[in-house]
Amino acid sequence: MEKMIAFCGINCAECPTFLATQEDNDHKREKVAEQWSKDYQMQIKAKDINCDGCLSETGRLFSHCNVCEIRKCGQEKKIENCAHCNEYPCQKLNNFFAMVPYGKVTLDEIRKTL
């Protein structure tokens, strides 16, 4: 599957929520909800596991993506992802990278090619 890099550096095409949605697999949705509830100490239900990717304008989004400040900022700046931002890395990203360090790795690699 082709890479779809979210503003924060997550490859949506490798995200278990995106994959469960694209496969329309309720068993995978349940497993992701259970794992993420543990990992992020929040209550996530299988019905929340629906996403067509962060960059989607009209598709389904994981509940957090609807309120994500990183996504909102990237959309306002009309950038491909945060690696293309003059303010990279900002505090919003640094806070996110503390939880998802591979996002920084991805964005740093993209910046090297710009």
MOKAJO-V861691 format. One line per field, one symbol per residue. ss: DSSP state (a for helix, b for strand, c for the rest). psi: psi as a letter, one per 30 degrees, with the letter a starting at -180 (. if undefined). burial: 1 if it has 24 or more other ideal C-beta (glycine too) atoms within 12 Angstrom, else 0. A space follows every 10 residues. Layout:
ss->???
psi->???
burial->???
//
This chain:
ss->ccccbccccc baaacaaaaa aaaccaaaaa aaaaaaaaac cccccaaacc cccccccccc ccaaaaccaa aaaaaaaccc caaacccccc aaaaaaaaac aaaaaaaaaa aacc
psi->kkkjjleffk jeffkfeeee eefhjeeeee eeeeeeeeeg hljkleffik kgkefkefak kkeeffgkee eeeeeefhle lffgkfgkkl eeeeeefeei ffeeeeeeee eff.
burial->0001111111 1100111111 1100000010 0110010000 0001000111 1111100001 1101100101 1011100011 1110100110 0010011001 0011011001 0000
//
